[in-house]
Amino acid sequence: MIDPVSIITCPRCGHRKAEEMPTDACQWFYDCAGCGAILTPLKGDCCVYCSYGTQPCPPIQNGNECC
C-alpha cells in the first residue's frame, strides 16, 4: 500500500511540512515555506521526497524505478 503523504524537512532551516506526493511524476524542485530555499534532489535520489521526505516517492514505494 502506498502512503501518498510525506513530511519534507528543509535541510537549511528545519521547517517541516506534510505534502501529498504526485503519483505520475517526479518532483525535482520544492520551495521551502520556512526560508524560501529551493530544494533539489540529493545525488543518487530521483526526487525531493526521496531526499528530504519521511516517505519515498510512490514509484519507489512500489518497488519500481522512478523517472
N, C-alpha and C positions, 0 to 999 in steps of 0.2 A: 504494500500500500504506500502510495506516495504522499508525503507531507508537503503541501504546496506553500507552506509559510516558513520563512527563515528569518532569524533576527540578525541583521547586519550590524557589526560593530566597527566603527571607524578607527583605524589604527592611529590616526593623528590625534583625535580628541576624546575617543572613548564613547562617543554618542552611540546609542543602540536604538534600533527601530525595527519593528516587525514589518516585513514586506511579503506580499504574495508574489511568488516567482512565476514568470511566464513558462508555459509548458511547451511552446512551439518555437522558442528562440533562446539564444544565449544573451545574457545581459553583460555587455562589455564595459559599461560605464555606470557609475552610481554617484549621485550628488548627495553628500552628507548634509543632513538638515541641521547638524550642530555647528560645523565650522565652514561648510561650503566646499570642502575638498572634493575633487572628482576622483573617485576610486576606480582603478582598473585592476584586472586580474593579476595575481602574482605569477611569476614564471612557472609554467607547468600546469596551471589551472585554466579551465575553459571559460570561467565567468566569475563575476564578483561574488556570487553566492558560494561558490566552491572555495574562494579565498577568504572571505570575511563573514560568512553566514554560519548559523548553527546547523543548517541542513544543506547538503549539496543540492545542485540543481536537479530537476525531475529526471532528465535522461541518465544521470549518474546514479540516482536512487534506483532506477530501473535496471541497473547493471549494463547500460549501454554507453557508448562513447558520446560525448557531447560535441556538437557542431563539427 
